[in-house]
Amino acid sequence: MGLKLVLHVPESTRYKVALNMGVNFLKTRKEGEELEARILVNAQGITVLLEEWKDEIKAKMQEFQNLGGEIYFCENAMKAFQVPKEKIPSGGKTVPAGIRALAEWQQEGFAYVRA
């Protein structure tokens, strides 16, 4: 059994930080070791989807996903902040309620870190 990490992004200004932390975590993988990393964006953090992303953020997202990381966006927050589903980036996933996903993932053994 390997390490499992969920990085919580409730504020849009913390999205880049979460990506960097996730990449750094996954890069520590030793041969044969299982590491899982998820980023969960909810609350005001969802407004990051309304921003124009710089190439460095797009590249960091791609790197995180290439290393096996997963990025989830809260559908409740998307509704609250009127973020259309078309704004979800390639490879991004959604969960109906971010707070429930956080609770479930912690029960599954994911360590919680607020970005």
N, C-alpha and C positions, 0 to 999 in steps of 0.2 A: 504494500500500500504506500502510495506516494503522498506528496503534499498537495493540498488543494487551497487555492486562494481566491477570494472574491474581493474586488476593489470597488468600493461604493463611491459614486460621483453624484452627490446631491446639489452641487453647484457647478455651473458651466466653466468657471475659471479653473476648476480642478481636473478637467478632462485630460489635458496634455500631461499633467502630473501622473494621473492614473496610467496612461499609456506607457510612460517612461518606467514607472514602477513595475508594471506588468512585463515589459520587455526585459528589464533587469532580472526579475524573478525567474522567468523562463530560461534566460541565458545561463542560469546557475545549474541547469540540469546536468547530472552526471550520467555517464553511460549506464543504460539499463534502468535509470530512475524515472518514475512517473511523476510528472508535475502537471497540474491543471490550473489554469488561471481564467477568471471571468471578470469582466467589467460590467457593472450594473449602473446605468444612468437613469436617475429618476428626479422627481421634484423639479426645482428650478434648473437643475443640470441639463434637463432635456432641451433647453433653449440652445444648447450647443449645436443642435441640428439646424438651427436657423442662421448660423454664422457662415460666413465664407471661410472655408478652411484653407490655410496656407499649405503649400506642398509638404512642409516638414511634418505637419500633423497627419496628412494623408499617408506619407511614407511610414510614419511611426505606427499608424493603424495597420498598415499592410504588414509591417515587420511583426507586430504583435500577433496578428492572425496567422502569418506564416510559421511562427513558432508554436502554434497550437492554441493560442488564446481566443476567447470568444467574447463578443461585445453584445450586450443586451440593453434594450431601451424599453422603458415602462410605457405601456399603452395608456394608462390612466393619466400620466403626466403629459403625454402627447395630446390627449383630449383637452386637458386643463389649459395647456399653453397653445392650443390650436396649431400643432405641428402636423403637417400632412405625412401620411405613411411613405410618400415618395421621397421624403428627406432621409429615410434610413439608408445608410451607406451600404455598398456592396459587402455581403458577408455578415452584415448586422442582423440581429434577431430581436424579437420583441417578447415581452412577458406581459400578461394582463395587468398585474399589480406588482410593482417593484418591491414593495415592503414584504409581500408574501414570499416572493422569490428569495429574498435575503434570508428570511426565517427558514424556509425549506432547505436552502443550500447549506446553512449552518448546521441544520440537523443531519445533513449528508456528510458532514465533516469538513466543510469549507471554512477556513479561517477568514474572519471579517477584518478588513482594513478600510478605514475611511480615507479616501485620497485627499 
